Amino acid sequence: MLLNGFNHVALLTADTEQFVAFFRDVFEAEVIGAQEPMGGRLTFVKIGDDAEFNVFEVPDNTEAQRQTPMLGRGRIDHFGLQAASLEAFEEIRRRLIDRGAADAFVTDFGPVLSLFFTGPDGLEGEVCVPNPDAVPGTFNPPGTPAKRYVG
């Protein structure tokens, strides 16, 4: 393959400080720069070794407030973040639940465990980690509970 992941995802927000605080507090993200292009604000938020959010706050732009259900959001529906380890996944899960940004449900997709969350501006995201309980060749549909998180 010629690629090894994503460099950045560009997002709109109505409140940069709220966005940055959420991702800093839950994911230990950090601001690495900012600009004021096109009459707005652009903040670069590092979320991994080679990954970042480019967060745009544009006055009078209401797109950040527009909410639609999953699979009705246009060409990009949500983003999935990769946890560094199962321990990191569990800490992120705890932080998201404590903030009311996620419920306790973890999906067992087979090779991957998944937790959905709602961030600032109603933005939906997902945290994934390799499933240590995976059965090779088994792929489960959405809604399959991860046994290690039931009970």
FIKOLZA-1660 file (N, C-alpha, C; in steps of 0.1 Angstrom, whole numbers, plus 5000, padded with zeros to 4 digits):
% residues 151
   i   px   py   pz ch aa at
   1 5008 4988 5000  A  M  N
   1 5000 5000 5000  A  M CA
   1 5009 5012 5000  A  M  C
   2 5004 5023 4994  A  L  N
   2 5011 5035 4993  A  L CA
   2 5008 5045 5004  A  L  C
   3 4997 5042 5012  A  L  N
   3 4993 5051 5023  A  L CA
   3 4994 5043 5037  A  L  C
   4 4996 5050 5048  A  N  N
   4 4996 5044 5061  A  N CA
   4 4986 5050 5070  A  N  C
   5 4976 5057 5066  A  G  N
   5 4966 5063 5074  A  G CA
   5 4962 5077 5069  A  G  C
   6 4955 5084 5078  A  F  N
   6 4951 5098 5075  A  F CA
   6 4960 5108 5081  A  F  C
   7 4962 5119 5074  A  N  N
   7 4970 5130 5080  A  N CA
   7 4961 5139 5088  A  N  C
   8 4949 5142 5083  A  H  N
   8 4940 5151 5091  A  H CA
   8 4926 5149 5086  A  H  C
   9 4917 5154 5094  A  V  N
   9 4903 5155 5091  A  V CA
   9 4899 5170 5094  A  V  C
  10 4893 5176 5084  A  A  N
  10 4889 5190 5086  A  A CA
  10 4875 5191 5091  A  A  C
  11 4872 5198 5101  A  L  N
  11 4859 5199 5108  A  L CA
  11 4855 5213 5110  A  L  C
  12 4842 5215 5111  A  L  N
  12 4836 5228 5115  A  L CA
  12 4831 5227 5129  A  L  C
  13 4833 5238 5137  A  T  N
  13 4828 5239 5150  A  T CA
  13 4823 5253 5152  A  T  C
  14 4813 5254 5162  A  A  N
  14 4808 5267 5166  A  A CA
  14 4816 5273 5178  A  A  C
  15 4824 5264 5184  A  D  N
  15 4832 5268 5196  A  D CA
  15 4845 5261 5197  A  D  C
  16 4855 5267 5192  A  T  N
  16 4869 5261 5192  A  T CA
  16 4873 5257 5206  A  T  C
  17 4871 5266 5216  A  E  N
  17 4876 5263 5230  A  E CA
  17 4869 5250 5235  A  E  C
  18 4856 5249 5233  A  Q  N
  18 4849 5237 5238  A  Q CA
  18 4854 5224 5230  A  Q  C
  19 4856 5225 5217  A  F  N
  19 4861 5214 5209  A  F CA
  19 4874 5210 5215  A  F  C
  20 4884 5219 5216  A  V  N
  20 4897 5216 5220  A  V CA
  20 4897 5210 5234  A  V  C
  21 4889 5216 5244  A  A  N
  21 4889 5211 5257  A  A CA
  21 4884 5196 5258  A  A  C
  22 4874 5193 5250  A  F  N
  22 4868 5179 5249  A  F CA
  22 4879 5170 5245  A  F  C
  23 4885 5172 5234  A  F  N
  23 4895 5163 5228  A  F CA
  23 4908 5163 5237  A  F  C
  24 4911 5174 5243  A  R  N
  24 4923 5174 5252  A  R CA
  24 4920 5165 5265  A  R  C
  25 4908 5167 5271  A  D  N
  25 4905 5161 5283  A  D CA
  25 4902 5146 5281  A  D  C
  26 4896 5142 5270  A  V  N
  26 4893 5128 5268  A  V CA
  26 4904 5120 5261  A  V  C
  27 4910 5126 5251  A  F  N
  27 4920 5119 5243  A  F CA
  27 4935 5124 5244  A  F  C
  28 4937 5134 5253  A  E  N
  28 4950 5140 5255  A  E CA
  28 4955 5146 5242  A  E  C
  29 4946 5151 5234  A  A  N
  29 4950 5159 5222  A  A CA
  29 4957 5172 5226  A  A  C
  30 4964 5178 5216  A  E  N
  30 4971 5190 5219  A  E CA
  30 4970 5200 5207  A  E  C
  31 4969 5213 5210  A  V  N
  31 4969 5223 5200  A  V CA
  31 4983 5225 5195  A  V  C
  32 4985 5224 5182  A  I  N
  32 4999 5226 5177  A  I CA
  32 5001 5238 5168  A  I  C
  33 4990 5245 5166  A  G  N
  33 4990 5258 5159  A  G CA
  33 4977 5263 5156  A  G  C
  34 4977 5276 5151  A  A  N
  34 4964 5282 5148  A  A CA
  34 4967 5293 5138  A  A  C
  35 4956 5296 5130  A  Q  N
  35 4957 5307 5120  A  Q CA
  35 4943 5314 5119  A  Q  C
  36 4943 5325 5112  A  E  N
  36 4930 5331 5110  A  E CA
  36 4928 5334 5095  A  E  C
  37 4925 5323 5088  A  P  N
  37 4923 5325 5073  A  P CA
  37 4909 5328 5070  A  P  C
  38 4906 5334 5059  A  M  N
  38 4893 5336 5053  A  M CA
  38 4883 5341 5063  A  M  C
  39 4887 5350 5072  A  G  N
  39 4878 5357 5081  A  G CA
  39 4874 5348 5093  A  G  C
  40 4880 5336 5095  A  G  N
  40 4876 5327 5105  A  G CA
  40 4889 5323 5113  A  G  C
  41 4887 5312 5120  A  R  N
  41 4898 5306 5128  A  R CA
  41 4900 5292 5124  A  R  C
  42 4913 5288 5123  A  L  N
  42 4917 5275 5120  A  L CA
  42 4927 5270 5131  A  L  C
  43 4923 5259 5138  A  T  N
  43 4932 5254 5149  A  T CA
  43 4936 5240 5145  A  T  C
  44 4949 5237 5147  A  F  N
  44 4954 5224 5144  A  F CA
  44 4955 5216 5157  A  F  C
  45 4948 5205 5158  A  V  N
  45 4947 5197 5170  A  V CA
  45 4953 5183 5167  A  V  C
  46 4965 5181 5174  A  K  N
  46 4972 5168 5172  A  K CA
  46 4964 5157 5180  A  K  C
  47 4960 5146 5173  A  I  N
  47 4953 5135 5180  A  I CA
  47 4961 5122 5180  A  I  C
  48 4972 5122 5174  A  G  N
  48 4981 5110 5173  A  G CA
  48 4994 5113 5167  A  G  C
  49 5003 5104 5166  A  D  N
  49 5016 5106 5161  A  D CA
  49 5016 5113 5147  A  D  C
  50 5007 5109 5138  A  D  N
  50 5007 5114 5125  A  D CA
  50 4993 5118 5121  A  D  C
  51 4985 5122 5130  A  A  N
  51 4971 5125 5127  A  A CA
  51 4966 5138 5135  A  A  C
  52 4958 5146 5128  A  E  N
  52 4953 5158 5135  A  E CA
  52 4939 5161 5129  A  E  C
  53 4932 5170 5137  A  F  N
  53 4920 5176 5132  A  F CA
  53 4924 5190 5129  A  F  C
  54 4919 5195 5117  A  N  N
  54 4920 5209 5113  A  N CA
  54 4906 5215 5116  A  N  C
  55 4905 5223 5127  A  V  N
  55 4892 5227 5132  A  V CA
  55 4889 5242 5128  A  V  C
  56 4879 5243 5120  A  F  N
  56 4875 5256 5115  A  F CA
  56 4864 5262 5123  A  F  C
  57 4865 5274 5127  A  E  N
  57 4854 5282 5133  A  E CA
  57 4852 5294 5124  A  E  C
  58 4840 5294 5118  A  V  N
  58 4838 5305 5108  A  V CA
  58 4825 5313 5113  A  V  C
  59 4827 5326 5115  A  P  N
  59 4815 5334 5119  A  P CA
  59 4804 5332 5110  A  P  C
  60 4792 5331 5115  A  D  N
  60 4779 5331 5108  A  D CA
  60 4777 5318 5099  A  D  C
  61 4786 5308 5101  A  N  N
  61 4784 5295 5095  A  N CA
  61 4777 5286 5104  A  N  C
  62 4766 5281 5100  A  T  N
  62 4757 5273 5109  A  T CA
  62 4758 5258 5107  A  T  C
  63 4767 5254 5099  A  E  N
  63 4769 5239 5096  A  E CA
  63 4772 5231 5108  A  E  C
  64 4779 5237 5118  A  A  N
  64 4783 5229 5130  A  A CA
  64 4771 5226 5138  A  A  C
  65 4760 5233 5137  A  Q  N
  65 4748 5231 5144  A  Q CA
  65 4738 5221 5137  A  Q  C
  66 4740 5219 5125  A  R  N
  66 4731 5210 5117  A  R CA
  66 4734 5195 5121  A  R  C
  67 4723 5189 5126  A  Q  N
  67 4725 5175 5131  A  Q CA
  67 4715 5166 5123  A  Q  C
  68 4720 5155 5118  A  T  N
  68 4712 5145 5111  A  T CA
  68 4716 5131 5116  A  T  C
  69 4707 5122 5114  A  P  N
  69 4710 5108 5119  A  P CA
  69 4721 5101 5111  A  P  C
  70 4727 5091 5117  A  M  N
  70 4737 5083 5110  A  M CA
  70 4732 5078 5096  A  M  C
  71 4741 5079 5087  A  L  N
  71 4740 5076 5073  A  L CA
  71 4731 5086 5065  A  L  C
  72 4728 5097 5072  A  G  N
  72 4721 5108 5065  A  G CA
  72 4729 5121 5066  A  G  C
  73 4742 5120 5068  A  R  N
  73 4751 5131 5071  A  R CA
  73 4759 5135 5059  A  R  C
  74 4757 5130 5047  A  G  N
  74 4765 5133 5036  A  G CA
  74 4776 5123 5033  A  G  C
  75 4786 5128 5026  A  R  N
  75 4796 5119 5021  A  R CA
  75 4805 5113 5033  A  R  C
  76 4807 5121 5043  A  I  N
  76 4814 5116 5055  A  I CA
  76 4805 5116 5066  A  I  C
  77 4802 5104 5072  A  D  N
  77 4792 5102 5082  A  D CA
  77 4798 5105 5096  A  D  C
  78 4809 5099 5099  A  H  N
  78 4815 5100 5112  A  H CA
  78 4830 5096 5110  A  H  C
  79 4838 5098 5121  A  F  N
  79 4852 5094 5120  A  F CA
  79 4855 5083 5131  A  F  C
  80 4864 5075 5128  A  G  N
  80 4869 5065 5138  A  G CA
  80 4883 5067 5142  A  G  C
  81 4885 5067 5155  A  L  N
  81 4898 5069 5161  A  L CA
  81 4904 5056 5165  A  L  C
  82 4917 5054 5164  A  Q  N
  82 4923 5041 5168  A  Q CA
  82 4929 5043 5182  A  Q  C
  83 4925 5036 5192  A  A  N
  83 4931 5036 5205  A  A CA
  83 4945 5029 5204  A  A  C
  84 4954 5034 5212  A  A  N
  84 4968 5029 5212  A  A CA
  84 4969 5015 5218  A  A  C
  85 4960 5012 5226  A  S  N
  85 4960 4998 5233  A  S CA
  85 4946 4996 5239  A  S  C
  86 4944 4983 5244  A  L  N
  86 4932 4980 5251  A  L CA
  86 4931 4989 5263  A  L  C
  87 4942 4991 5270  A  E  N
  87 4941 4999 5283  A  E CA
  87 4938 5013 5279  A  E  C
  88 4943 5019 5268  A  A  N
  88 4939 5032 5264  A  A CA
  88 4925 5033 5260  A  A  C
  89 4920 5023 5253  A  F  N
  89 4906 5022 5250  A  F CA
  89 4897 5023 5262  A  F  C
  90 4900 5015 5272  A  E  N
  90 4893 5015 5284  A  E CA
  90 4893 5028 5292  A  E  C
  91 4904 5035 5292  A  E  N
  91 4905 5048 5298  A  E CA
  91 4897 5058 5290  A  E  C
  92 4898 5058 5277  A  I  N
  92 4890 5067 5269  A  I CA
  92 4875 5064 5271  A  I  C
  93 4871 5052 5272  A  R  N
  93 4857 5048 5274  A  R CA
  93 4853 5054 5288  A  R  C
  94 4861 5052 5298  A  R  N
  94 4857 5058 5311  A  R CA
  94 4855 5073 5311  A  R  C
  95 4865 5080 5304  A  R  N
  95 4864 5094 5303  A  R CA
  95 4851 5099 5295  A  R  C
  96 4848 5092 5284  A  L  N
  96 4836 5095 5276  A  L CA
  96 4824 5093 5284  A  L  C
  97 4823 5082 5292  A  I  N
  97 4811 5079 5300  A  I CA
  97 4810 5089 5311  A  I  C
  98 4821 5093 5317  A  D  N
  98 4821 5103 5328  A  D CA
  98 4816 5116 5323  A  D  C
  99 4818 5120 5311  A  R  N
  99 4814 5133 5305  A  R CA
  99 4800 5132 5299  A  R  C
 100 4794 5120 5299  A  G  N
 100 4781 5118 5293  A  G CA
 100 4781 5119 5278  A  G  C
 101 4793 5116 5272  A  A  N
 101 4795 5117 5258  A  A CA
 101 4793 5103 5251  A  A  C
 102 4792 5092 5259  A  A  N
 102 4790 5079 5254  A  A CA
 102 4783 5071 5265  A  A  C
 103 4775 5061 5260  A  D  N
 103 4770 5051 5270  A  D CA
 103 4780 5040 5272  A  D  C
 104 4777 5030 5279  A  A  N
 104 4787 5019 5282  A  A CA
 104 4788 5009 5272  A  A  C
 105 4779 5009 5261  A  F  N
 105 4779 4998 5251  A  F CA
 105 4791 4998 5243  A  F  C
 106 4798 4986 5242  A  V  N
 106 4809 4984 5233  A  V CA
 106 4805 4974 5222  A  V  C
 107 4807 4977 5210  A  T  N
 107 4803 4967 5199  A  T CA
 107 4815 4958 5196  A  T  C
 108 4812 4945 5194  A  D  N
 108 4821 4935 5190  A  D CA
 108 4819 4933 5175  A  D  C
 109 4828 4939 5167  A  F  N
 109 4827 4937 5153  A  F CA
 109 4834 4925 5148  A  F  C
 110 4840 4918 5157  A  G  N
 110 4849 4906 5153  A  G CA
 110 4863 4910 5156  A  G  C
 111 4870 4915 5146  A  P  N
 111 4884 4918 5148  A  P CA
 111 4886 4931 5156  A  P  C
 112 4875 4939 5157  A  V  N
 112 4876 4952 5163  A  V CA
 112 4866 4954 5174  A  V  C
 113 4869 4961 5185  A  L  N
 113 4859 4966 5195  A  L CA
 113 4857 4980 5191  A  L  C
 114 4845 4985 5193  A  S  N
 114 4841 4999 5189  A  S CA
 114 4832 5005 5200  A  S  C
 115 4834 5018 5202  A  L  N
 115 4826 5026 5211  A  L CA
 115 4823 5039 5204  A  L  C
 116 4810 5042 5202  A  F  N
 116 4806 5055 5196  A  F CA
 116 4804 5065 5207  A  F  C
 117 4807 5078 5203  A  F  N
 117 4805 5089 5212  A  F CA
 117 4800 5101 5205  A  F  C
 118 4795 5111 5212  A  T  N
 118 4791 5124 5206  A  T CA
 118 4800 5134 5213  A  T  C
 119 4806 5142 5204  A  G  N
 119 4815 5152 5209  A  G CA
 119 4809 5166 5207  A  G  C
 120 4818 5176 5208  A  P  N
 120 4813 5190 5207  A  P CA
 120 4805 5192 5194  A  P  C
 121 4795 5201 5194  A  D  N
 121 4787 5204 5183  A  D CA
 121 4779 5192 5178  A  D  C
 122 4778 5181 5186  A  G  N
 122 4770 5169 5182  A  G CA
 122 4777 5160 5173  A  G  C
 123 4790 5163 5170  A  L  N
 123 4798 5155 5161  A  L CA
 123 4799 5141 5166  A  L  C
 124 4796 5131 5158  A  E  N
 124 4797 5117 5162  A  E CA
 124 4811 5111 5158  A  E  C
 125 4817 5104 5167  A  G  N
 125 4829 5097 5165  A  G CA
 125 4829 5083 5171  A  G  C
 126 4839 5076 5168  A  E  N
 126 4840 5062 5172  A  E CA
 126 4855 5059 5176  A  E  C
 127 4856 5051 5187  A  V  N
 127 4870 5047 5191  A  V CA
 127 4870 5032 5189  A  V  C
 128 4881 5028 5182  A  C  N
 128 4883 5014 5179  A  C CA
 128 4896 5009 5185  A  C  C
 129 4896 4995 5187  A  V  N
 129 4909 4989 5192  A  V CA
 129 4908 4974 5187  A  V  C
 130 4919 4968 5184  A  P  N
 130 4919 4954 5181  A  P CA
 130 4912 4946 5192  A  P  C
 131 4904 4936 5188  A  N  N
 131 4897 4928 5198  A  N CA
 131 4905 4917 5203  A  N  C
 132 4909 4916 5216  A  P  N
 132 4917 4905 5220  A  P CA
 132 4910 4892 5221  A  P  C
 133 4896 4893 5220  A  D  N
 133 4888 4881 5221  A  D CA
 133 4883 4876 5207  A  D  C
 134 4889 4882 5197  A  A  N
 134 4884 4879 5183  A  A CA
 134 4886 4865 5179  A  A  C
 135 4877 4860 5171  A  V  N
 135 4878 4846 5166  A  V CA
 135 4881 4849 5151  A  V  C
 136 4893 4844 5146  A  P  N
 136 4897 4846 5132  A  P CA
 136 4886 4843 5123  A  P  C
 137 4884 4852 5113  A  G  N
 137 4874 4850 5103  A  G CA
 137 4859 4854 5107  A  G  C
 138 4857 4858 5119  A  T  N
 138 4844 4861 5124  A  T CA
 138 4842 4876 5123  A  T  C
 139 4831 4880 5117  A  F  N
 139 4828 4895 5116  A  F CA
 139 4813 4896 5121  A  F  C
 140 4811 4904 5131  A  N  N
 140 4798 4906 5137  A  N CA
 140 4791 4918 5132  A  N  C
 141 4778 4918 5131  A  P  N
 141 4771 4930 5127  A  P CA
 141 4770 4941 5137  A  P  C
 142 4767 4953 5134  A  P  N
 142 4765 4964 5144  A  P CA
 142 4755 4960 5154  A  P  C
 143 4757 4964 5166  A  G  N
 143 4748 4960 5177  A  G CA
 143 4752 4948 5185  A  G  C
 144 4763 4941 5180  A  T  N
 144 4767 4929 5187  A  T CA
 144 4775 4933 5200  A  T  C
 145 4770 4930 5212  A  P  N
 145 4777 4934 5224  A  P CA
 145 4790 4927 5226  A  P  C
 146 4800 4934 5230  A  A  N
 146 4813 4928 5234  A  A CA
 146 4812 4922 5248  A  A  C
 147 4814 4909 5248  A  K  N
 147 4811 4901 5261  A  K CA
 147 4820 4906 5272  A  K  C
 148 4832 4911 5270  A  R  N
 148 4840 4916 5281  A  R CA
 148 4835 4928 5288  A  R  C
 149 4825 4935 5281  A  Y  N
 149 4819 4947 5287  A  Y CA
 149 4804 4946 5291  A  Y  C
 150 4799 4934 5291  A  V  N
 150 4786 4931 5295  A  V CA
 150 4785 4927 5309  A  V  C
 151 4776 4932 5317  A  G  N
 151 4774 4928 5331  A  G CA
 151 4781 4936 5340  A  G  C
% end
